């Protein structure tokens, strides 16, 4: 092997290592930034579930910014799990993390979409739930954060049923906007 090829290979290795280190640094900084964000604890006396749907969790992003990933506790990584709809809210139970709850009052919108930060699927293949995240007391940033959490319903026939069930939990103004958006 010539000296030029050796130097080129070494330079390429340095660039790849530098890129990997930058990616790790960015992931850690995002985790620190979002450490104050979380879902809500499960209620002490939850309402009975009206619908439980198996899903693949894709990502959580800032509302209407599908390329700005958030890493809230329990929603940092993709996972299989279930979404359970009840009259008091939505329970997200994903493998590898504790179940979290999105109370009815925190829900803002539910839509169907084709893509999220790094996932593209068939037309309207993802269900997007918009909700107001909870801030952990003492967190550095105290502003409200509305998030969009993306789920892929395992059985496509249940996708519309899930969106409809969540829509019944939305405030009247949001529910009306949702029904108009789905036409």
Secondary structure, 3 states (H helix, E strand, C coil): CCHHHHHHHHHHHHHHHHHHHHHHHHHHHHHHHCCCEECECCCCCCCCEEEEEEEEEEEEEECCEEEEECCCECCCCCEEEEEEEECCEEEEEECCCCCEEEEHHHEEEEEEECEECCEECCCCCEEEEEEECEECCCCCCCCCCEEEEEEEECCHHHHHHHHHHHHCCCCHHHHHHHHHHCC
